[in-house]
Amino acid sequence: MTLINIGELARLLSDKLKNSEKDIPFNEIIATRNIAAHGYFALNFEYVWDTIKVDIPDLKTKLRAY
């Protein structure tokens, strides 16, 4: 559910902000949310685990710097 929440919040950001921050993969974040929310049978759990262990901490660091 946290991945869904992160993706939903990313979707609500302005296009101007999303386009200005090239270090943050907003389209991938939103796409991950869509798969988790609507295509859960297509979820690759290794991808989800990697996202939780690597991508979320990296995103957290980038957002703190913002």
Contacts in CASP RR format, 6 or more apart in sequence:
PFRMAT RR
TARGET T0000
AUTHOR 0000-0000-0000
METHOD contacts of the structure
MODEL  1
MTLINIGELARLLSDKLKNSEKDIPFNEIIATRNIAAHGYFALNFEYVWD
TIKVDIPDLKTKLRAY
3 32 0 8 1.000
3 33 0 8 1.000
3 36 0 8 1.000
3 48 0 8 1.000
3 51 0 8 1.000
3 52 0 8 1.000
4 33 0 8 1.000
4 36 0 8 1.000
4 37 0 8 1.000
6 29 0 8 1.000
6 33 0 8 1.000
6 56 0 8 1.000
6 59 0 8 1.000
7 29 0 8 1.000
7 30 0 8 1.000
7 32 0 8 1.000
7 33 0 8 1.000
8 33 0 8 1.000
10 18 0 8 1.000
10 26 0 8 1.000
10 29 0 8 1.000
10 30 0 8 1.000
10 33 0 8 1.000
11 30 0 8 1.000
11 33 0 8 1.000
13 26 0 8 1.000
18 24 0 8 1.000
18 26 0 8 1.000
21 62 0 8 1.000
21 66 0 8 1.000
23 62 0 8 1.000
24 59 0 8 1.000
24 62 0 8 1.000
24 63 0 8 1.000
29 59 0 8 1.000
32 51 0 8 1.000
35 42 0 8 1.000
35 43 0 8 1.000
36 43 0 8 1.000
36 48 0 8 1.000
END
